[in-house]
Amino acid sequence: MEYTIQKLSKMAGVSSRTLRYYDEINILKPARINSSGYRIYGQKEVDRLQQIMFYRELDVKLETIKDILTSDTFDKGSALRQHRAQLLAKRDQLDLLIANVEKTIKYQEGKVNMMDKEKFEGFKQKLVDDNEKKYGKEIREKYGDDAVNASNKSMMNLTKEQYEEFEKLGTDIIETFKKAIATGDPAGELAQEGAELHRRWLTYAWGNYSKEAHAGVAQMYVDDERFTKYYDQHLPGLAKFLRDAVYIYTGMDK
């Protein structure tokens, strides 16, 4: 079956403008242009649009989607199974948050008891799941499944007070390094204070701390553009400055 751009737009729930943009960037070309100049899409294009929308639902960037779909090794069946697993994980995450909200409502109405630890389980699970989605593959390759699983378990076992401290430390690290980078000295007092805060932050998620692993994580902030972008959005060069400070803190700069 074939569809005009208007019919495909209506069926898929995306705008005609979006489909025209996909054509312009060569991620979804129409099967043909008819004699009236209209874009016509066939079954192959419908299936490709579905794949694009699956990836977009998982917040994958268009340029990445294009690379995936145009790869010689792209396998539709494997991609669908991966989509299913990721969507199920997302559903589980939402179900946990919904259950947490529902129990909180009952708790406020005096119908059930709720331990402080329970109030944060949904948020901690979301943090674990988000980290797995963004960085899980690279971290597991670098540190192994056992280390990552132990880290995730440590995060889920945090008490209310520990979780609040973990969140606060994350903010304090950024603010301290923003001040420290102005000194230009990663070995200075402020930078080393930031490295100490970073160590404390990591220990909430790690069962065991080591200087080598600490330095390895800091190096990953520079090697992986996603980490670099996260830190450098606060101040350009922050990821590298943090790495240098941690190297000095752990003695790995020698």
Residue, then its C-alpha position, 0 to 999 in steps of 0.5 A: m500500500e502507498y501513502t501520500i505525505q498527508k496520509l502517512s502524517k495522519m496515520a503516524g501522528v507526525s506532522s507533514r513538516t517533520l516528514r519533509y525534514y526527514d527527507e531533507i536530511n536523508i533519513l527517510k526518503p519517499a519511495r517516489i515523487n508522483s506526476s503531481g510532485y507529491r511524495i509517495y511512501g511505500q511499505k519500506e518507508v512506513d517500516r523505516l518511519q516506525q523504526i525512527m519513531f521507536y528510537r525517538e521515543l527512547d530519546v536517541k538523536l536523529e543523527t545517531i538514528k541515521d547512522i544506525l539505520t544506514s549501517d550495513t550491520f543494521d538488523k530489523g529483528s534485533a532492533l525490534r527486540q532491543h526496542r521492546a526490552q528498553l520500552l519494558a524497562k521504561r514501563d517498569q520505571l514509570d510503574l514504580l513511580i506511579a506506585n510510589v505516588e499512589k502510596t504517598i497519597k494514601y500515606q498522606e490520607g492516613k491510610v497506610n504507613m510509609m517508611d522514609k526509604e520508600k519515598f525515594e525508591g522510584f527516584k533512585q530506580k530512575l537514576v539507575d535506569d537512566n545511567e544504564k541507558k546512557y552509559g551502561k554499555e561503556i561502563r560495563e565494558k570498562y568495569g565489568d558486570d559485577a562492579v556495575n551491578a554492585s554499584n546499582k545495588s548500593m544506590m538502591n540501598l541508600t537511606k533517605e538521608q544518604y540519598e539527599e546527601f548524594e544529591k547535594l554532593g552532586t550540586d556541590i561538586i559542580e559549584t566548587f569546581k566552577k570556583a576552582i577553575a577560575t584559579g587555573d590550578p587543579a592542585g589548589e585548595l579549592a580544586q582538591e576540595g572538589a576532588e574530595l567531594h567527588r570521592r565522597w559522591l562516588t562512594y555512595a554508589w560504589g561498594n568499594y573505593s579505589k584511587e585507580a577507579h576514581a581516576g578512571v572515572a575522571q578520565m572517562y569524563v574527558d574521553d566520552e563526549r557525553f560526560t564532557k558535555y554534561y560537565d562543560q555545560h556548566l563551564p567550558g573546560l570543567a570536565k578536563f579540569l576536574r580530571d586533572a584535579v582528581y589525577i592529582y588527588t589520587g596521585m595518578d598524575k605521576 
